[in-house]
Amino acid sequence: MSVADVVGRAQYGRVTTAASSPAGAPSVLGLAPVIPVVVLDDAADAVPLARALVAGGLPAIEVTLRTAAAPDAIRAIADAVPEAVVGAGTVLAPEHVDTAVAAGARFLVSPGWSPRLLTAMRQSGVPFLPGVSTASEVVTLLDEGVTEMKFFPAEAAGGTAYLKSLASPLPRARFCPTGGIGLASAPAYLALPNVGCVGGTWMLPADALRAKDWGRVERLAREAASLR
């Protein structure tokens, strides 16, 4: 199943193409209003967690490369949960790009970027969101032809007020804010014209993951998926 098929089934109707995607590829920002940001210590939890998120209406899943289990978790989701669009987060180096794509990641997210990393992400063949937190970084990426970005750390870097101030002078830039966002604050971000989706962890409470309470994860995912 392609990314476009997943988006079509989810019926979010927000798919666009962008300079941060390979030619003709759907935009990461159009997959869902919320992208869960997943940290897994045990790859065995990847498939039931992904199934719970998809059942709750969140098909795009960012598995961060913060643990040794991450590549195996990405591979397991890619192999066993075709309804999911699994991506890799905390991509910090070209080696991470290679590892993530080889494991089956279908999009890439970084908290920041360098020219070397940007080149590797471009050459990966999958959509990507390089991270920014200042207007200068946004302008530099626009100059590189990249229009879709991760805004991180969102709350610490100025939140909705900062993003709103960028909309008029930098109308081509669109963002996935991540960092400190929760259920209560997400709607204010999603209401901004330059925000396509938000990233968050609130639908993945630590106690639910420890207890493997996938039903609770599904309920929280459904609540998040209803945001617009």
SVG drawing of the C-alpha trace seen along z (x, -y; Angstrom):
<svg xmlns="http://www.w3.org/2000/svg" viewBox="-13 -40 41 49">
<polyline fill="none" stroke="black" stroke-width="0.4" points="0.0,0.0 1.4,-3.4 1.5,-6.5 -1.2,-8.0 -3.4,-4.9 -3.0,-5.3 -3.9,-9.0 -6.9,-8.3 -8.2,-5.7 -7.7,-8.1 -9.7,-10.7 -7.7,-13.6 -7.8,-15.3 -4.7,-17.4 -2.2,-15.8 0.1,-18.1 3.4,-17.7 6.3,-19.8 10.0,-20.5 10.9,-18.4 9.3,-15.4 10.6,-13.5 8.8,-14.4 5.2,-13.4 5.4,-12.1 2.7,-13.1 3.6,-15.6 4.4,-14.3 2.3,-17.2 -0.8,-15.7 -0.8,-12.3 -2.7,-13.1 -3.3,-16.1 -1.0,-14.5 2.1,-12.4 2.9,-10.3 6.5,-10.5 7.5,-7.1 10.5,-6.0 10.7,-2.2 13.2,-0.3 11.8,3.1 11.1,3.7 8.6,6.4 6.2,3.6 6.4,2.0 3.7,3.9 0.9,3.8 1.6,0.2 1.5,-0.7 -1.8,1.3 -3.3,-0.6 -2.3,-4.0 -3.6,-3.1 -6.9,-1.8 -7.2,-5.1 -6.8,-7.0 -3.1,-8.0 -1.4,-6.2 1.8,-8.2 4.2,-7.0 7.6,-8.6 9.9,-6.1 12.8,-8.0 16.4,-6.7 17.1,-7.3 17.3,-3.6 19.1,-0.6 15.7,1.0 14.5,-1.7 15.7,-0.1 14.2,3.2 11.0,1.5 10.7,-0.4 11.3,2.8 8.7,4.7 6.1,2.0 6.9,1.8 6.6,5.5 3.6,6.3 1.4,3.1 0.9,2.1 -1.8,-0.4 0.9,-2.4 3.2,-5.0 6.3,-4.5 9.0,-7.1 12.2,-7.7 12.8,-10.7 15.9,-12.1 17.8,-11.7 21.1,-13.4 23.6,-12.1 23.7,-10.6 24.3,-7.2 21.0,-7.5 19.3,-8.2 20.8,-5.0 19.8,-2.9 16.3,-4.3 15.5,-3.8 17.1,-0.3 14.8,0.6 11.7,-0.6 11.2,-4.2 8.9,-6.1 9.7,-9.6 12.5,-11.2 12.4,-13.9 15.4,-15.7 15.5,-18.1 17.9,-20.2 20.0,-20.0 23.3,-20.5 24.2,-20.7 25.6,-17.2 22.4,-15.8 20.2,-17.8 22.0,-16.3 21.6,-12.8 17.9,-13.3 17.3,-14.6 19.1,-11.6 17.1,-9.1 14.1,-9.0 11.6,-9.6 9.9,-12.8 11.7,-14.5 11.2,-17.3 14.4,-19.1 14.2,-20.9 14.3,-24.6 13.7,-27.0 14.7,-30.4 13.6,-32.6 17.2,-32.5 17.1,-28.7 13.7,-28.8 15.0,-31.3 18.1,-29.2 16.0,-26.1 13.6,-28.0 16.7,-29.2 17.6,-25.5 14.1,-24.8 12.7,-23.1 9.3,-24.3 8.3,-21.8 10.0,-21.7 9.8,-20.5 9.5,-23.4 11.4,-22.2 11.3,-22.6 7.9,-24.2 6.9,-25.5 10.4,-26.5 11.1,-28.2 8.1,-30.5 5.1,-28.4 2.1,-29.5 3.0,-33.2 6.3,-32.7 4.9,-30.5 2.1,-33.1 4.7,-35.8 6.5,-33.8 3.3,-33.3 3.2,-36.7 6.9,-37.2 7.6,-33.5 4.3,-32.3 5.9,-29.4 7.1,-27.7 4.9,-25.1 5.6,-23.3 5.1,-20.3 5.6,-21.8 6.9,-19.3 8.1,-19.6 5.9,-20.3 2.6,-20.1 -0.3,-18.3 -4.0,-17.7 -5.0,-21.1 -2.5,-23.1 -2.5,-21.2 -5.7,-22.9 -4.1,-26.3 -1.2,-25.1 -3.4,-23.3 -5.4,-26.5 -2.4,-28.4 -2.2,-28.7 1.4,-27.6 1.0,-24.4 0.1,-21.1 0.2,-18.8 1.8,-18.6 4.0,-15.9 3.5,-14.7 3.7,-12.0 0.6,-12.6 -1.2,-9.6 1.7,-7.4 1.8,-7.7 4.7,-5.9 2.5,-3.9 0.3,-2.7 3.4,-1.6 4.8,0.2 1.5,2.0 1.2,2.7 -2.3,1.2 -2.8,0.9 -6.5,0.2 -5.8,-3.0 -3.3,-4.0 -6.0,-3.5 -8.5,-5.6 -6.0,-8.4 -5.0,-8.2 -8.7,-8.5 -9.0,-11.6 -5.9,-13.1 -7.0,-12.1 -10.2,-14.1 -8.3,-17.4 -8.4,-19.8"/>
</svg>
